[in-house]
Amino acid sequence: MKSKIKWAALGGLVLSFVSLLVHLFLAKSSANIVHYAGIPFMTKSWSQFIPAEDVKVPVNKKLWGKVKALEGLHPYAKPRSAYPVPITQNNGFIYAKIFGGFEKIRNSICDLVAVARLLNATLVIPEIQQSIRSKGISSNFKSFSYIYNEEQFIAALATDVIIVKDLPPNHKDARKQKQFPTFRPQHSAPPSFYLTNVLPKLKKAKVVGLIVTDGGCLQSILPNSLGEYQRLRCRVAFHALQFRSEIVALGRLMVQRLRYPGHPYLSYHPGLIRDTLAYHGCAELFQDIHSELIQYRRKQLIKQGIVNQELSVDSYAQKANGSCPLMPEEVGLLLRAMGYPPTTTIYLAGSETFGGQRVLIPLHAMYTYLVDRTSLCSKQELDDLIGPETPLPPDPLEALPAKSVRQQKEEWEKAGPRPRPLPPPPDRPIYRHEKEGWYGWVAENDTEPNPSPSDLREQAHRLLWDALDYIVSVEADAFFPGFDNDGSQWPDFSGLVMGHRLYEMASSRTFRPNRTYLAELFNSTSAHLYYPPHNWTLAVKAHLNKSLAEEGLNQELHLAKPKTFLSHPIPECSCTTLRTPEVLQSGKDSSLHLLYEGQDECPKWMEQSLAKSVVLEGNGEEFESQEDEVDSEGQPESEGNDQSNAIPSWEQGEDMDPDD
């Protein structure tokens, strides 16, 4: 009997060992199926989501390829008429203070250079207040040089405007005594404002100051006679305004890590910024404290005269007319309808995503490889970019240091005779998260406190994070904006990125969605968002594909360009390799005629260099192409389809509804 029990036990051990070997074999074999290592949401280590070196992922050209209709557009911002070189004997100096974030700073600098050229004046390198106001930031960089390369800026514009780093000593003393006139130009100030009001004061005082607060100081669309000033804006934005070397190096490293080893990536900017959301009254799209914060900011904008509407508005009506952003969940559904697989790498751009991680959860559920700068860069790399900083004053909410056993014993011995009455129970401790940031005041006070030193320093750091995101977004294989053309008259991050991509590589995949049309689409299938009918998916594909070319560019021309020229710098800053007869023969109703109407032909020398680059690019194809059967099956013909923007009905796609 005992021998049988021993044999049974031995048999059980053998079976357990065999089972363990089988499980190990299955785990090893199934690991080869997965291209990426599993990554947690917003992981801190970029190495965790790098794919294996021996894996080659085929890429679908319909998702990542160039837009053929725009391959004839090329950047050309050089002067095309008589353009005299500036002389030192001019009308005087212009110094400027720029307030606002990354988008306002970049657009304002371009306007200031154009104004200096218009007034025949020497421009003092503008002062970026968001970095100056922050005390104790790295002494290696200050003001303009905190994000931009001063030497490159001066050298690249030597034939356009004379730029100096500071005023002469005698003028600096006079400026401290406020002896020079200053102006606060509006965002859309016309050239006549400067010629009539500023130029006489400049000639008389030899120095004037400009305070720019609205993200610009010169109207976006200028008369045809001032076309060279538009090209000057392009030379400033796309050639002279280069980030300092440390930012460029880290930004390129992030792009390399995203594409390693040959994977394309999509950059997505949510556009969820508190000021913009408050301007349009989108509070009801959020919950709890975030709604209160938006409403509080909207009340401030009403008091300042920036908003002329009521405090409480219907956020869903605002969203229906395109005045509120596409939420991350909606963007994920749109990308999924386009055919982007769940393994797509999506870079989350923007230093501020109002609503925090909670609004990103649905998008991350659909696309696991959602990363940002903290995922791609180590803490040391980001600290090196910031540079050495002066420590902030001690925080009063910092926890008291723990007492040693010896100190506790000494206090016990000095406490006096016992027994003694017990002290009253202590108050509930106040934790750091209850007092820092928004949570510290919104539940207790009706007024928002002034920014603390740590808040000001964080605002300065955001300039660096936005600069990194700008580099990654411009270089992305595809870009999707969550909230551009918001109508707030402020430049937006997505608009600047889209304009830069249109100028530098017009044929890159840049989506320009119509939020009003998409809101109608989402409302038509609100009960079946995750399992929409087939015709709904076709409608999304048709709209987004058309937004890549003629429809999207036409929308930008009428909505974005009047607000910010840099968001749509064509045809002033571009040329075409297509000859005029080719465009005319295409017919006035064709997309080719609409896209290339008014474009100058590229010079001969430029066409030759472009032809060489095309040959080299064809020999070194970066991505492997593979047609996606699902995508090609559901891809509608964009040409000649007049019903692409019609809202699909449930009856049309009833047979494809997976809920039936």
Solvent accessible surface area in square Angstrom, and as a share of the most:
residue,aa,sasa,rsa
1,M,174,0.78
2,K,161,0.68
3,S,65,0.42
4,K,147,0.62
5,I,103,0.53
6,K,144,0.61
7,W,181,0.64
8,A,73,0.56
9,A,59,0.46
10,L,91,0.45
11,G,31,0.30
12,G,35,0.34
13,L,123,0.61
14,V,82,0.47
15,L,128,0.64
16,S,71,0.46
17,F,125,0.52
18,V,75,0.43
19,S,48,0.31
20,L,100,0.50
21,L,88,0.44
22,V,76,0.44
23,H,118,0.53
24,L,107,0.53
25,F,139,0.58
26,L,103,0.51
27,A,62,0.48
28,K,154,0.65
29,S,47,0.30
30,S,55,0.36
31,A,63,0.49
32,N,120,0.62
33,I,132,0.67
34,V,89,0.51
35,H,73,0.33
36,Y,16,0.06
37,A,57,0.44
38,G,70,0.68
39,I,13,0.07
40,P,77,0.48
41,F,56,0.24
42,M,21,0.10
43,T,8,0.05
44,K,151,0.64
45,S,36,0.23
46,W,68,0.24
47,S,66,0.43
48,Q,74,0.33
49,F,5,0.02
50,I,37,0.19
51,P,7,0.04
52,A,51,0.39
53,E,135,0.61
54,D,126,0.65
55,V,25,0.15
56,K,174,0.74
57,V,45,0.26
58,P,60,0.37
59,V,9,0.05
60,N,13,0.07
61,K,103,0.43
62,K,71,0.30
63,L,4,0.02
64,W,30,0.11
65,G,18,0.17
66,K,105,0.45
67,V,15,0.09
68,K,171,0.72
69,A,36,0.28
70,L,0,0.00
71,E,85,0.38
72,G,8,0.08
73,L,8,0.04
74,H,32,0.14
75,P,45,0.28
76,Y,37,0.14
77,A,6,0.05
78,K,113,0.48
79,P,50,0.31
80,R,69,0.25
81,S,73,0.47
82,A,99,0.77
83,Y,47,0.18
84,P,97,0.61
85,V,97,0.56
86,P,31,0.19
87,I,105,0.53
88,T,107,0.62
89,Q,154,0.69
90,N,31,0.16
91,N,30,0.15
92,G,6,0.05
93,F,43,0.18
94,I,1,0.01
95,Y,17,0.07
96,A,1,0.01
97,K,69,0.29
98,I,0,0.00
99,F,67,0.28
100,G,25,0.24
101,G,24,0.23
102,F,1,0.01
103,E,26,0.12
104,K,45,0.19
105,I,0,0.00
106,R,5,0.02
107,N,8,0.04
108,S,0,0.00
109,I,0,0.00
110,C,1,0.00
111,D,4,0.02
112,L,2,0.01
113,V,0,0.00
114,A,0,0.00
115,V,0,0.00
116,A,0,0.00
117,R,37,0.14
118,L,31,0.16
119,L,2,0.01
120,N,66,0.34
121,A,5,0.04
122,T,8,0.04
123,L,0,0.00
124,V,8,0.05
125,I,11,0.06
126,P,1,0.01
127,E,40,0.18
128,I,0,0.00
129,Q,18,0.08
130,Q,29,0.13
131,S,2,0.01
132,I,69,0.35
133,R,105,0.38
134,S,4,0.03
135,K,153,0.65
136,G,28,0.27
137,I,22,0.11
138,S,2,0.01
139,S,108,0.70
140,N,97,0.50
141,F,33,0.14
142,K,156,0.66
143,S,17,0.11
144,F,1,0.00
145,S,25,0.16
146,Y,1,0.00
147,I,0,0.00
148,Y,2,0.01
149,N,51,0.26
150,E,39,0.18
151,E,104,0.47
152,Q,64,0.29
153,F,0,0.00
154,I,43,0.22
155,A,71,0.55
156,A,43,0.33
157,L,1,0.00
158,A,60,0.47
159,T,82,0.48
160,D,4,0.02
161,V,3,0.02
162,I,40,0.20
163,I,12,0.06
164,V,45,0.26
165,K,107,0.45
166,D,73,0.38
167,L,7,0.03
168,P,43,0.27
169,P,108,0.68
170,N,102,0.52
171,H,37,0.16
172,K,77,0.32
173,D,82,0.42
174,A,16,0.12
175,R,54,0.20
176,K,157,0.67
177,Q,122,0.54
178,K,181,0.77
179,Q,111,0.49
180,F,27,0.11
181,P,36,0.23
182,T,75,0.44
183,F,34,0.14
184,R,167,0.61
185,P,7,0.04
186,Q,130,0.58
187,H,22,0.10
188,S,66,0.42
189,A,6,0.04
190,P,55,0.35
191,P,16,0.10
192,S,64,0.41
193,F,52,0.22
194,Y,0,0.00
195,L,83,0.41
196,T,93,0.54
197,N,66,0.34
198,V,0,0.00
199,L,31,0.16
200,P,71,0.44
201,K,95,0.40
202,L,0,0.00
203,K,106,0.45
204,K,173,0.73
205,A,32,0.25
206,K,95,0.40
207,V,0,0.00
208,V,0,0.00
209,G,0,0.00
210,L,1,0.01
211,I,33,0.17
212,V,0,0.00
213,T,50,0.29
214,D,53,0.27
215,G,0,0.00
216,G,0,0.00
217,C,0,0.00
218,L,7,0.03
219,Q,45,0.20
220,S,8,0.05
221,I,90,0.46
222,L,15,0.08
223,P,70,0.44
224,N,153,0.78
225,S,103,0.67
226,L,36,0.18
227,G,15,0.14
228,E,22,0.10
229,Y,41,0.16
230,Q,5,0.02
231,R,28,0.10
232,L,1,0.00
233,R,4,0.02
234,C,0,0.00
235,R,30,0.11
236,V,0,0.00
237,A,1,0.01
238,F,15,0.06
239,H,85,0.38
240,A,0,0.00
241,L,4,0.02
242,Q,70,0.31
243,F,15,0.06
244,R,13,0.05
245,S,75,0.49
246,E,75,0.34
247,I,0,0.00
248,V,31,0.18
249,A,65,0.51
250,L,15,0.08
251,G,0,0.00
252,R,155,0.56
253,L,61,0.30
254,M,0,0.00
255,V,14,0.08
256,Q,117,0.52
257,R,26,0.10
258,L,6,0.03
259,R,54,0.20
260,Y,79,0.30
261,P,55,0.34
262,G,32,0.30
263,H,11,0.05
264,P,13,0.08
265,Y,0,0.00
266,L,0,0.00
267,S,0,0.00
268,Y,0,0.00
269,H,9,0.04
270,P,2,0.01
271,G,5,0.05
272,L,0,0.00
273,I,48,0.24
274,R,22,0.08
275,D,53,0.28
276,T,14,0.08
277,L,0,0.00
278,A,0,0.00
279,Y,47,0.18
280,H,13,0.06
281,G,1,0.01
282,C,0,0.00
283,A,7,0.05
284,E,87,0.39
285,L,31,0.16
286,F,16,0.07
287,Q,114,0.51
288,D,100,0.52
289,I,27,0.14
290,H,20,0.09
291,S,26,0.16
292,E,97,0.44
293,L,0,0.00
294,I,0,0.00
295,Q,50,0.22
296,Y,33,0.13
297,R,46,0.17
298,R,0,0.00
299,K,87,0.37
300,Q,49,0.22
301,L,0,0.00
302,I,55,0.28
303,K,160,0.68
304,Q,108,0.48
305,G,48,0.47
306,I,72,0.37
307,V,9,0.05
308,N,139,0.71
309,Q,105,0.47
310,E,132,0.59
311,L,61,0.30
312,S,86,0.56
313,V,38,0.22
314,D,80,0.41
315,S,1,0.01
316,Y,134,0.51
317,A,51,0.40
318,Q,30,0.13
319,K,31,0.13
320,A,43,0.33
321,N,84,0.43
322,G,10,0.09
323,S,24,0.15
324,C,2,0.01
325,P,0,0.00
326,L,5,0.03
327,M,30,0.13
328,P,1,0.00
329,E,54,0.24
330,E,23,0.10
331,V,0,0.00
332,G,0,0.00
333,L,5,0.03
334,L,1,0.00
335,L,2,0.01
336,R,102,0.37
337,A,10,0.08
338,M,4,0.02
339,G,24,0.23
340,Y,4,0.02
341,P,60,0.38
342,P,90,0.57
343,T,64,0.37
344,T,9,0.05
345,T,6,0.03
346,I,0,0.00
347,Y,0,0.00
348,L,13,0.06
349,A,0,0.00
350,G,11,0.10
351,S,26,0.17
352,E,35,0.16
353,T,30,0.18
354,F,2,0.01
355,G,5,0.05
356,G,36,0.35
357,Q,96,0.43
358,R,111,0.41
359,V,24,0.14
360,L,4,0.02
361,I,101,0.51
362,P,39,0.24
363,L,1,0.00
364,H,39,0.17
365,A,84,0.65
366,M,20,0.09
367,Y,2,0.01
368,T,55,0.32
369,Y,20,0.07
370,L,1,0.01
371,V,1,0.00
372,D,22,0.11
373,R,40,0.15
374,T,33,0.19
375,S,0,0.00
376,L,0,0.00
377,C,2,0.01
378,S,44,0.29
379,K,154,0.65
380,Q,118,0.52
381,E,43,0.19
382,L,20,0.10
383,D,55,0.29
384,D,90,0.46
385,L,4,0.02
386,I,19,0.10
387,G,18,0.17
388,P,92,0.58
389,E,51,0.23
390,T,83,0.48
391,P,117,0.73
392,L,68,0.34
393,P,91,0.57
394,P,129,0.81
395,D,52,0.27
396,P,127,0.80
397,L,61,0.30
398,E,104,0.47
399,A,88,0.68
400,L,163,0.81
401,P,114,0.71
402,A,104,0.81
403,K,111,0.47
404,S,58,0.38
405,V,124,0.71
406,R,183,0.67
407,Q,93,0.41
408,Q,99,0.44
409,K,129,0.55
410,E,75,0.33
411,E,88,0.40
412,W,152,0.53
413,E,117,0.52
414,K,166,0.70
415,A,45,0.35
416,G,34,0.33
417,P,121,0.76
418,R,101,0.37
419,P,140,0.88
420,R,112,0.41
421,P,124,0.78
422,L,168,0.83
423,P,105,0.66
424,P,113,0.71
425,P,119,0.75
426,P,124,0.78
427,D,133,0.69
428,R,161,0.59
429,P,80,0.50
430,I,98,0.50
431,Y,113,0.43
432,R,95,0.35
433,H,118,0.52
434,E,51,0.23
435,K,72,0.30
436,E,88,0.39
437,G,52,0.50
438,W,79,0.28
439,Y,120,0.46
440,G,11,0.10
441,W,12,0.04
442,V,24,0.14
443,A,92,0.71
444,E,117,0.52
445,N,76,0.39
446,D,129,0.67
447,T,96,0.56
448,E,58,0.26
449,P,76,0.48
450,N,137,0.70
451,P,61,0.38
452,S,44,0.28
453,P,73,0.46
454,S,57,0.37
455,D,53,0.27
456,L,30,0.15
457,R,22,0.08
458,E,86,0.38
459,Q,54,0.24
460,A,0,0.00
461,H,28,0.12
462,R,69,0.25
463,L,1,0.00
464,L,0,0.00
465,W,28,0.10
466,D,12,0.06
467,A,0,0.00
468,L,0,0.00
469,D,1,0.00
470,Y,6,0.02
471,I,21,0.11
472,V,0,0.00
473,S,0,0.00
474,V,7,0.04
475,E,67,0.30
476,A,3,0.02
477,D,22,0.11
478,A,0,0.00
479,F,0,0.00
480,F,0,0.00
481,P,0,0.00
482,G,1,0.01
483,F,6,0.02
484,D,3,0.01
485,N,21,0.11
486,D,10,0.05
487,G,44,0.42
488,S,4,0.03
489,Q,100,0.45
490,W,36,0.13
491,P,9,0.05
492,D,21,0.11
493,F,1,0.01
494,S,1,0.00
495,G,5,0.05
496,L,5,0.03
497,V,0,0.00
498,M,3,0.01
499,G,0,0.00
500,H,17,0.08
501,R,1,0.00
502,L,5,0.03
503,Y,8,0.03
504,E,76,0.34
505,M,61,0.27
506,A,5,0.04
507,S,14,0.09
508,S,17,0.11
509,R,15,0.06
510,T,1,0.01
511,F,0,0.00
512,R,6,0.02
513,P,4,0.02
514,N,57,0.29
515,R,24,0.09
516,T,50,0.29
517,Y,15,0.06
518,L,0,0.00
519,A,10,0.08
520,E,78,0.35
521,L,0,0.00
522,F,14,0.06
523,N,100,0.52
524,S,29,0.19
525,T,2,0.01
526,S,73,0.47
527,A,86,0.67
528,H,46,0.20
529,L,44,0.22
530,Y,86,0.33
531,Y,132,0.50
532,P,30,0.19
533,P,5,0.03
534,H,67,0.30
535,N,26,0.13
536,W,4,0.01
537,T,28,0.17
538,L,52,0.26
539,A,11,0.09
540,V,0,0.00
541,K,8,0.03
542,A,4,0.03
543,H,8,0.04
544,L,0,0.00
545,N,27,0.14
546,K,21,0.09
547,S,2,0.01
548,L,8,0.04
549,A,7,0.05
550,E,46,0.21
551,E,60,0.27
552,G,1,0.01
553,L,9,0.04
554,N,84,0.43
555,Q,30,0.13
556,E,3,0.01
557,L,75,0.38
558,H,115,0.51
559,L,105,0.52
560,A,2,0.01
561,K,9,0.04
562,P,69,0.43
563,K,10,0.04
564,T,3,0.02
565,F,4,0.02
566,L,5,0.03
567,S,5,0.03
568,H,6,0.03
569,P,0,0.00
570,I,9,0.05
571,P,45,0.28
572,E,42,0.19
573,C,0,0.00
574,S,3,0.02
575,C,0,0.00
576,T,4,0.02
577,T,43,0.25
578,L,44,0.22
579,R,68,0.25
580,T,69,0.40
581,P,75,0.47
582,E,86,0.38
583,V,13,0.08
584,L,113,0.56
585,Q,152,0.68
586,S,39,0.25
587,G,30,0.29
588,K,161,0.68
589,D,141,0.73
590,S,34,0.22
591,S,42,0.27
592,L,54,0.27
593,H,17,0.08
594,L,109,0.54
595,L,17,0.08
596,Y,8,0.03
597,E,108,0.48
598,G,60,0.58
599,Q,23,0.10
600,D,68,0.35
601,E,68,0.30
602,C,4,0.02
603,P,33,0.21
604,K,140,0.60
605,W,137,0.48
606,M,17,0.08
607,E,38,0.17
608,Q,118,0.52
609,S,57,0.37
610,L,39,0.20
611,A,57,0.44
612,K,143,0.61
613,S,55,0.35
614,V,98,0.56
615,V,92,0.53
616,L,130,0.65
617,E,88,0.39
618,G,52,0.50
619,N,121,0.62
620,G,53,0.51
621,E,114,0.51
622,E,111,0.50
623,F,38,0.16
624,E,104,0.47
625,S,51,0.33
626,Q,96,0.43
627,E,97,0.44
628,D,50,0.26
629,E,144,0.64
630,V,112,0.64
631,D,3,0.01
632,S,51,0.33
633,E,144,0.64
634,G,5,0.05
635,Q,54,0.24
636,P,31,0.19
637,E,139,0.62
638,S,51,0.33
639,E,155,0.69
640,G,80,0.77
641,N,47,0.24
642,D,133,0.69
643,Q,132,0.59
644,S,8,0.05
645,N,68,0.35
646,A,50,0.39
647,I,66,0.34
648,P,16,0.10
649,S,49,0.32
650,W,88,0.31
651,E,131,0.59
652,Q,124,0.55
653,G,1,0.01
654,E,102,0.46
655,D,121,0.63
656,M,100,0.45
657,D,16,0.08
658,P,78,0.49
659,D,75,0.39
660,D,129,0.67
